[in-house]
Amino acid sequence: MDDLLEIINRIENNIDQDINYTQLCKGLSISSSSLQRVFPVLFNITLSDYIRKRRLTRAAFELKHTQHNILEIALKYPDFFRLLCNKL
């Protein structure tokens, strides 16, 4: 369980960057394939969906609580840009 908490921390610390599952698991006692199988069982969401939703949440937070404009946030969080375009 400590490894999963470390993985969540690594995701949060690198949410605005590309996240490689192998790098995410590096130095821990879980492989990337095991992580992808176990994560949805424990958290009821796939790892990729979790990362995407965290990025959208972070983008919305930054849009509301910073002086960054939509373009800056869209460039930082491409998932936000895709969602924004789909809503238009």
DSSP file (Angstrom, degrees, kcal/mol; ACC not computed):
  #  RESIDUE AA STRUCTURE BP1 BP2  ACC     N-H-->O    O-->H-N    N-H-->O    O-->H-N    TCO  KAPPA ALPHA  PHI   PSI    X-CA   Y-CA   Z-CA
    1    1 A M     >        0   0    0      0, 0.0     4,-2.0     0, 0.0     5,-0.2   0.000 360.0 360.0 360.0 -33.3    0.0    0.0    0.0
    2    2 A D  H  >  +     0   0    0      1,-0.2     4,-2.2     2,-0.2     5,-0.2   0.882 360.0  55.1 -60.1 -37.3    2.9    2.3    0.6
    3    3 A D  H  > S+     0   0    0      1,-0.2     4,-2.3     2,-0.2    -1,-0.2   0.894 106.2  50.5 -63.7 -39.2    3.9    1.9   -3.0
    4    4 A L  H  > S+     0   0    0      2,-0.2     4,-2.3     1,-0.2    -1,-0.2   0.889 109.7  50.1 -66.9 -38.3    0.5    3.0   -4.2
    5    5 A L  H  X S+     0   0    0     -4,-2.0     4,-2.3     2,-0.2    -1,-0.2   0.894 110.5  50.4 -64.7 -39.0    0.7    6.1   -2.0
    6    6 A E  H  X S+     0   0    0     -4,-2.2     4,-2.5     2,-0.2    -2,-0.2   0.892 109.0  51.7 -64.9 -39.2    4.1    6.8   -3.4
    7    7 A I  H  X S+     0   0    0     -4,-2.3     4,-2.5     2,-0.2    -2,-0.2   0.921 108.9  50.0 -63.7 -44.0    2.7    6.4   -7.0
    8    8 A I  H  X S+     0   0    0     -4,-2.3     4,-2.7     1,-0.2    -2,-0.2   0.920 111.5  49.6 -59.5 -43.9   -0.2    8.9   -6.2
    9    9 A N  H  X S+     0   0    0     -4,-2.3     4,-2.4     1,-0.2    -2,-0.2   0.908 110.2  50.0 -61.6 -42.4    2.4   11.3   -4.9
   10   10 A R  H  X S+     0   0    0     -4,-2.5     4,-1.1     2,-0.2    -2,-0.2   0.894 111.0  49.7 -64.0 -39.7    4.5   10.9   -8.0
   11   11 A I  H >< S+     0   0    0     -4,-2.5     3,-0.7     1,-0.2    -2,-0.2   0.955 112.4  47.0 -62.7 -49.5    1.5   11.5  -10.2
   12   12 A E  H >< S+     0   0    0     -4,-2.7     3,-0.8     1,-0.2    -2,-0.2   0.877 111.9  50.4 -61.1 -38.9    0.5   14.7   -8.2
   13   13 A N  H 3< S+     0   0    0     -4,-2.4    -1,-0.2     1,-0.2    -2,-0.2   0.690 122.6  31.9 -73.7 -18.0    4.1   16.0   -8.3
   14   14 A N  T X< S+     0   0    0     -4,-1.1     3,-2.1    -3,-0.7    -1,-0.2   0.062  77.5 124.8-125.0  24.1    4.3   15.5  -12.1
   15   15 A I  T <  S+     0   0    0     -3,-0.8    -2,-0.1     1,-0.3    -1,-0.1   0.756  74.2  53.6 -62.1 -26.2    0.7   16.0  -13.2
   16   16 A D  T 3  S+     0   0    0     -4,-0.2    -1,-0.3    -3,-0.1     2,-0.3   0.258 105.2  66.5 -93.3  13.4    1.7   18.7  -15.7
   17   17 A Q  S <  S-     0   0    0     -3,-2.1     2,-0.2    60,-0.0    -3,-0.1  -0.809 100.0 -81.7-124.0 166.1    4.2   16.5  -17.4
   18   18 A D        -     0   0    0     -2,-0.3     2,-0.6     1,-0.0    -2,-0.1  -0.516  46.8-144.5 -65.0 135.3    4.0   13.3  -19.5
   19   19 A I        -     0   0    0     -2,-0.2     2,-0.6    -4,-0.1     3,-0.1  -0.923   9.7-161.2-112.5 118.1    3.7   10.4  -17.1
   20   20 A N     >  -     0   0    0     -2,-0.6     4,-2.6     1,-0.1     5,-0.2  -0.860  12.2-147.4 -97.8 122.3    5.4    7.2  -18.1
   21   21 A Y  H  > S+     0   0    0     -2,-0.6     4,-1.5     1,-0.2    -1,-0.1   0.854  98.4  52.8 -61.0 -36.0    4.0    4.2  -16.1
   22   22 A T  H  > S+     0   0    0      1,-0.2     4,-0.6     2,-0.2    -1,-0.2   0.928 112.3  44.6 -65.2 -44.1    7.4    2.4  -16.1
   23   23 A Q  H >4 S+     0   0    0      1,-0.2     3,-0.6     2,-0.2    -2,-0.2   0.863 108.3  59.2 -66.4 -35.1    9.1    5.5  -14.7
   24   24 A L  H 3< S+     0   0    0     -4,-2.6    -1,-0.2     1,-0.2    -2,-0.2   0.862 111.3  40.4 -59.5 -37.3    6.2    5.9  -12.2
   25   25 A C  H >< S+     0   0    0     -4,-1.5     3,-2.4    -3,-0.2     5,-0.4   0.501  84.7 129.5 -91.4  -5.9    7.0    2.4  -10.8
   26   26 A K  T << S+     0   0    0     -3,-0.6     3,-0.1    -4,-0.6    -3,-0.1  -0.265  79.3  10.3 -57.7 129.5   10.8    2.7  -10.9
   27   27 A G  T 3  S+     0   0    0      1,-0.3    -1,-0.3     3,-0.0     2,-0.2   0.447 109.7 103.4  82.2   1.3   12.3    1.8   -7.5
   28   28 A L  S <  S-     0   0    0     -3,-2.4    -1,-0.3     2,-0.2    -3,-0.1  -0.653  82.7-111.7-110.2 170.1    9.1    0.4   -6.2
   29   29 A S  S    S+     0   0    0     -2,-0.2     2,-0.4    -3,-0.1    -3,-0.1  -0.071  90.3  80.3 -95.0  35.7    7.9   -3.2   -5.8
   30   30 A I        -     0   0    0     -5,-0.4    -2,-0.2   -27,-0.1     2,-0.1  -0.999  70.0-135.5-140.4 138.9    5.2   -3.0   -8.5
   31   31 A S     >  -     0   0    0     -2,-0.4     4,-2.5     1,-0.1     5,-0.2  -0.479  28.0-113.0 -86.7 162.9    5.5   -3.3  -12.2
   32   32 A S  H  > S+     0   0    0      1,-0.2     4,-2.1     2,-0.2     5,-0.1   0.882 118.2  51.0 -64.7 -37.2    3.7   -1.0  -14.6
   33   33 A S  H  > S+     0   0    0      2,-0.2     4,-1.3     1,-0.2    -1,-0.2   0.904 111.4  47.6 -67.5 -39.5    1.5   -3.8  -15.8
   34   34 A S  H  > S+     0   0    0      1,-0.2     4,-2.8     2,-0.2     5,-0.3   0.903 110.1  53.5 -65.5 -40.2    0.6   -4.8  -12.3
   35   35 A L  H  X S+     0   0    0     -4,-2.5     4,-2.8     1,-0.2    -2,-0.2   0.917 107.0  50.9 -59.7 -44.0   -0.2   -1.2  -11.4
   36   36 A Q  H  < S+     0   0    0     -4,-2.1    -1,-0.2     1,-0.2    11,-0.2   0.789 115.0  43.7 -67.1 -27.0   -2.6   -0.9  -14.3
   37   37 A R  H  X S+     0   0    0     -4,-1.3     4,-0.6    -3,-0.2    -2,-0.2   0.873 119.6  40.3 -80.8 -39.8   -4.4   -4.1  -13.2
   38   38 A V  H  X S+     0   0    0     -4,-2.8     4,-2.2     1,-0.2     3,-0.3   0.853 101.6  69.0 -80.6 -37.3   -4.5   -3.3   -9.5
   39   39 A F  H  X S+     0   0    0     -4,-2.8     4,-2.8    -5,-0.3     6,-0.3   0.901 101.1  45.0 -54.2 -50.3   -5.3    0.5   -9.6
   40   40 A P  H  > S+     0   0    0      0, 0.0     4,-1.6     0, 0.0    -1,-0.2   0.838 111.5  54.2 -66.1 -29.8   -8.9    0.1  -11.0
   41   41 A V  H  < S+     0   0    0     -4,-0.6    -2,-0.2    -3,-0.3    -3,-0.1   0.913 117.5  35.7 -67.5 -41.3   -9.6   -2.7   -8.5
   42   42 A L  H  < S+     0   0    0     -4,-2.2    -1,-0.2     1,-0.1    -3,-0.2   0.853 132.6  25.7 -80.5 -36.1   -8.6   -0.5   -5.5
   43   43 A F  H  < S-     0   0    0     -4,-2.8    -2,-0.2    -5,-0.3    -1,-0.1   0.433  94.2-125.8-113.9  -1.4   -9.8    2.9   -6.7
   44   44 A N  S  < S+     0   0    0     -4,-1.6     2,-0.3    -5,-0.3    -3,-0.1   0.796  83.6  84.0  60.3  30.9  -12.6    2.0   -9.1
   45   45 A I  S    S-     0   0    0     -6,-0.3    -2,-0.3     0, 0.0    -1,-0.1  -0.959  83.6-107.7-156.4 142.8  -11.0    4.1  -11.9
   46   46 A T     >  -     0   0    0     -2,-0.3     4,-2.5     1,-0.1     5,-0.2  -0.334  30.8-116.3 -70.4 158.7   -8.3    3.3  -14.4
   47   47 A L  H  > S+     0   0    0    -11,-0.2     4,-2.4     1,-0.2     5,-0.2   0.911 115.7  50.1 -61.6 -43.6   -4.9    4.8  -13.9
   48   48 A S  H  > S+     0   0    0      1,-0.2     4,-2.4     2,-0.2    -1,-0.2   0.898 111.7  48.0 -65.3 -39.3   -5.2    6.8  -17.2
   49   49 A D  H  > S+     0   0    0      2,-0.2     4,-2.7     1,-0.2     5,-0.2   0.892 110.1  52.8 -66.5 -38.8   -8.6    8.1  -16.3
   50   50 A Y  H  X S+     0   0    0     -4,-2.5     4,-2.4     2,-0.2    -2,-0.2   0.942 111.4  45.7 -60.1 -47.5   -7.4    9.1  -12.8
   51   51 A I  H  X S+     0   0    0     -4,-2.4     4,-2.2     1,-0.2    -2,-0.2   0.922 113.4  49.7 -62.8 -44.5   -4.5   11.1  -14.3
   52   52 A R  H  X S+     0   0    0     -4,-2.4     4,-2.2     1,-0.2    -1,-0.2   0.919 112.7  46.5 -61.5 -44.7   -6.7   12.7  -16.9
   53   53 A K  H  X S+     0   0    0     -4,-2.7     4,-2.4     2,-0.2    -1,-0.2   0.867 110.8  52.2 -68.1 -36.2   -9.3   13.8  -14.3
   54   54 A R  H  X S+     0   0    0     -4,-2.4     4,-2.6    -5,-0.2    -1,-0.2   0.894 109.7  50.1 -65.3 -38.9   -6.6   15.1  -11.9
   55   55 A R  H  X S+     0   0    0     -4,-2.2     4,-2.6     2,-0.2    -2,-0.2   0.913 110.9  48.5 -65.2 -41.8   -5.2   17.2  -14.8
   56   56 A L  H  X S+     0   0    0     -4,-2.2     4,-2.4     2,-0.2    -2,-0.2   0.904 112.3  49.1 -64.0 -40.9   -8.6   18.6  -15.5
   57   57 A T  H  X S+     0   0    0     -4,-2.4     4,-2.3     2,-0.2    -2,-0.2   0.918 112.6  47.3 -63.8 -43.8   -9.2   19.4  -11.9
   58   58 A R  H  X S+     0   0    0     -4,-2.6     4,-2.6     2,-0.2    -2,-0.2   0.896 111.5  51.1 -65.3 -39.9   -5.8   21.1  -11.6
   59   59 A A  H  X S+     0   0    0     -4,-2.6     4,-2.4     2,-0.2    -2,-0.2   0.926 110.9  48.1 -62.9 -44.7   -6.5   23.0  -14.8
   60   60 A A  H  X S+     0   0    0     -4,-2.4     4,-1.9     2,-0.2    -2,-0.2   0.897 111.7  50.6 -63.0 -40.5   -9.8   24.2  -13.5
   61   61 A F  H  X S+     0   0    0     -4,-2.3     4,-2.9     1,-0.2    -2,-0.2   0.937 111.8  46.7 -61.8 -47.3   -8.2   25.2  -10.2
   62   62 A E  H  X S+     0   0    0     -4,-2.6     4,-1.5     1,-0.2     6,-0.4   0.875 110.0  53.9 -65.0 -36.9   -5.5   27.2  -11.9
   63   63 A L  H  < S+     0   0    0     -4,-2.4    -1,-0.2    -5,-0.2    -2,-0.2   0.895 117.2  37.1 -63.0 -39.6   -8.0   28.9  -14.2
   64   64 A K  H  < S+     0   0    0     -4,-1.9    -2,-0.2    -5,-0.2    -1,-0.2   0.857 126.2  34.1 -80.5 -36.6  -10.0   30.0  -11.2
   65   65 A H  H  < S+     0   0    0     -4,-2.9     2,-0.3    -5,-0.2    -2,-0.2   0.343 110.6  56.1-110.7   6.1   -7.2   30.8   -8.7
   66   66 A T  S  < S-     0   0    0     -4,-1.5     0, 0.0    -5,-0.2     0, 0.0  -0.788  79.6-116.5-127.9 175.0   -4.4   32.2  -10.8
   67   67 A Q  S    S+     0   0    0     -2,-0.3     2,-0.1     2,-0.0    -4,-0.1   0.336  73.3 123.5 -91.2   5.4   -3.9   35.0  -13.3
   68   68 A H        -     0   0    0     -6,-0.4    -2,-0.2     1,-0.1     2,-0.1  -0.403  57.9-131.9 -67.9 142.6   -3.1   32.5  -16.1
   69   69 A N     >  -     0   0    0     -2,-0.1     4,-2.0     1,-0.1     5,-0.2  -0.400  27.8 -97.3 -89.3 173.6   -5.3   32.8  -19.2
   70   70 A I  H  > S+     0   0    0      1,-0.2     4,-2.9     2,-0.2     5,-0.2   0.873 121.9  54.5 -59.3 -40.2   -7.1   29.9  -20.9
   71   71 A L  H  > S+     0   0    0      2,-0.2     4,-2.2     1,-0.2    -1,-0.2   0.921 107.8  49.0 -62.5 -44.5   -4.4   29.5  -23.6
   72   72 A E  H  > S+     0   0    0      1,-0.2     4,-1.6     2,-0.2    -1,-0.2   0.911 114.9  44.7 -61.3 -42.5   -1.6   29.2  -21.0
   73   73 A I  H  X S+     0   0    0     -4,-2.0     4,-2.7     2,-0.2    -2,-0.2   0.895 110.8  53.8 -69.8 -39.9   -3.6   26.5  -19.1
   74   74 A A  H  < S+     0   0    0     -4,-2.9     7,-0.4     1,-0.2    -2,-0.2   0.873 109.6  48.5 -62.8 -36.9   -4.5   24.7  -22.3
   75   75 A L  H  < S+     0   0    0     -4,-2.2    -1,-0.2    -5,-0.2    -2,-0.2   0.850 114.5  45.5 -70.8 -33.5   -0.9   24.5  -23.3
   76   76 A K  H  < S+     0   0    0     -4,-1.6    -2,-0.2     1,-0.3    -1,-0.2   0.854 125.0  31.7 -75.6 -35.8    0.1   23.2  -19.8
   77   77 A Y    >X  -     0   0    0     -4,-2.7     4,-1.3     1,-0.1     3,-1.2  -0.801  66.3-176.8-125.8  87.3   -2.8   20.7  -19.7
   78   78 A P  H 3> S+     0   0    0      0, 0.0     4,-2.2     0, 0.0     5,-0.2   0.791  82.8  62.5 -57.5 -29.9   -3.6   19.4  -23.2
   79   79 A D  H 3> S+     0   0    0      1,-0.2     4,-2.2     2,-0.2     5,-0.2   0.879 101.6  52.3 -62.4 -36.7   -6.5   17.3  -21.8
   80   80 A F  H <> S+     0   0    0     -3,-1.2     4,-2.7     2,-0.2    -1,-0.2   0.909 108.0  51.0 -63.6 -42.8   -8.2   20.6  -20.7
   81   81 A F  H  X S+     0   0    0     -4,-1.3     4,-2.5    -7,-0.4    -2,-0.2   0.917 109.7  49.5 -61.8 -44.5   -7.8   22.0  -24.2
   82   82 A R  H  X S+     0   0    0     -4,-2.2     4,-2.0     2,-0.2    -1,-0.2   0.912 112.8  47.3 -61.8 -43.2   -9.4   18.9  -25.8
   83   83 A L  H  X S+     0   0    0     -4,-2.2     4,-1.6     2,-0.2    -2,-0.2   0.911 111.2  51.4 -64.1 -42.4  -12.3   19.1  -23.4
   84   84 A L  H  X S+     0   0    0     -4,-2.7     4,-0.9     1,-0.2    -2,-0.2   0.915 110.5  48.5 -61.6 -44.0  -12.7   22.8  -24.0
   85   85 A C  H  < S+     0   0    0     -4,-2.5     3,-0.4     1,-0.2    -1,-0.2   0.866 108.7  53.7 -65.4 -36.9  -12.8   22.2  -27.8
   86   86 A N  H  < S+     0   0    0     -4,-2.0    -1,-0.2     1,-0.2    -2,-0.2   0.812 106.2  53.4 -67.5 -29.5  -15.3   19.4  -27.5
   87   87 A K  H  <        0   0    0     -4,-1.6    -1,-0.2     1,-0.2    -2,-0.2   0.714 360.0 360.0 -77.8 -20.5  -17.6   21.7  -25.5
   88   88 A L     <        0   0    0     -4,-0.9    -1,-0.2    -3,-0.4    -2,-0.2   0.490 360.0 360.0 -77.5 360.0  -17.5   24.4  -28.2
